[in-house]
Amino acid sequence: MAEVTQLKEGLRPIEDVGLELGLLPEEIEPYGRLKAKVSPSARHRVANNPDGKLILVTAMTPTPAGEGKTTTCIGLADSFRALGKKVMLCLREPSMGPVFGVKGGATGGGKSQIEPMDEINLHFTGDIHAITSAHNLLTTLIANHIQHGNELDVDPKSTPFRRVMDMNDRSLRNIVSGLGGTANGVPRETGFDITAASEVMAALCLSEDLNELRERLGNIIVSFNRKGDPLFARDFKAQGAMCALLKEAIKPNLVQTRYSTPVLIHGGPFANIAHGCNSLIATKLALKLADVVVTEAGFATDLGAEKFFDIKCRVGGLTPAAAVIVATVRALKMHGGMPKPQLETEDLDALKIGFENLVKHIENVKCYGVPCVVAVNRFATDTDKELEWVVEAVRKLGVAAVVADVYGQGPAGGIALAEAIENLISTQKNEFKFLYPLEMSLVEKINVISRCCYGASSVTILKKAKDSLEKFEKLGFRNVPVCIAKTQSSLSDTVNLLGRPRDFEVTIREARLSAGAGFVIAIAGEIMTMPGLPKIPSAEHIDVDENGIIIGL
């Protein structure tokens, strides 16, 4: 057993965190005392360094009971550092919409948290604002082109490119713009999405430098002309100015955990309408600076992990060394039919029924040939009997399982998990592979994902979606990954089908082309790209005290 260092709580000047990683002073661009941008020159300088081990943290199907995936991710990085590893954590940036809504922030909790929590959850270094501006600049240029003669013969009725903002506002989902006479534009139906759903966000997170970003931005299909031909952002000469707005946003952000473990936070694409992972730039830089890199993908294995493997790893040439599947007794019991108010009561019967959900997620990771371990994230209300049953049931499947309590114990609560991962990497063969080859048709890819990752018995693609998929292939977008957008609350495309649904059908009702991001989106069920606020939003509890400290966040 490796010697364990007792990490001390406390934050260091961000320059010290960067220097310990091996960054040079000129490569660290401070934004205050506790956060910084990392210069692109750092990536070039360390390009020949060997890659560290990449560990993905994913989860079972999320429930209102909470799984604590981000908290586990943060604590695991601290635990690896306590074991003497040079480690980095790579996460997405929180969107302010969920922060002020119902979900809350995305910086962990308890003794497993990243700092400065309040700044990260709010404006941070302005990346999401820059993406919002770049996206809306493009929509403005399109509208302006139509206003001044429409030389490209844009069909206003077919212009799908909507505006975005980083806030939940259901009243902006569907609007009419251009009212008030000819001087105020051409009236048309449109709307707003949240910035995390923007294709500009997805393109930035899959670009490795400004040149690639400029190309991806230019490739965004924003409209069609009256002949039905696609019109790209480059047709409106938008990509240069958009790149100028994103010049700083493309640089990864360096922060730290409560125990001063280094963290790169960069990008925040949704895990259904996009790929749900932090930026390739951040991940690849971390792999060159650290021995161990811990990262996460949005939601569960059927959404975030599938897209991490089939989109991000494919585009970036990444090979994950291991995967961690986060599960909780509470979530398992909820998938077993137990109501949320009763979750504090011990119930092995509900636990056993809900366990089938976790079994499916283990099977999903095994489909990719990646060694995996289950982290049972401990809650205070869990009983020893429940925890022991889950660990033993997972081990009977031939998979390692460890109880972790990084929320309550910090790094000490994740040591056993970190050691289990180290053992996994050294003893199990890694046979990482993609779920499908790019040569498959788009329809075949949708079928493979639906049947293998979701467990669907059949797939129905409605005519509207089928026509779109055929059109995309004719436009030359057959050999791209597919990003299926569906509910995160079920393995199926139906929200209330908990546990492990069987003999269900996935229905693809719509398909969209994200040519800039480089994938096709297939939409199953109703997907919300502009969330609304709950009856009592979190914003009602947030304030600033007399000392200027943000409270209630």
Secondary structure, 3 states (H helix, E strand, C coil): CCCCCCCCCCCCCHHHHHHHHCCCHHHEEECCCCCEEECHHHHHHCCCCCCCEEEEEEECCCCCCCCCHHHHHHHHHHHHHHCCCCEEEEECCCCHHHHHCCCCCCCEECCEEEECHHHHHCCCCCHHHHHHHHHHHHHHHHHHHHHCCCCCCECHHHCCCCEEECCCCHHHCCEEECCCCHHHCCCEEECEEEHHHCHHHHHHHCCCCHHHHHHHHHCCEEEEECCCCEEEHHHHCCHHHHHHHCCCCCCCEEEEECCCCEEEECCCCCCCCCCCECCHHHHHHHHHHCCEEEEEECCCHHHHHHHHHHHHHHHHCCCCCEEEEEECHHHHHHHCCCCHHHCCCCCHHHHHHHHHHHHHHHHHHHHCCCCEEEEEECCCCCCHHHHHHHHHHHHCCCCEEEEECHHHHHHHHHHHHHHHHHHHHHHCCCCCCCCCCCCCCHHHHHHHHHHHHHCCCEEEECHHHHHHHHHHHHCCCCCCCEEEECCCCCCCCCCCCCCCCCCCEEEEEEEEEECCCCEEEEEECCCCCCCCCCCCCHHHHCEECCCCCEECC
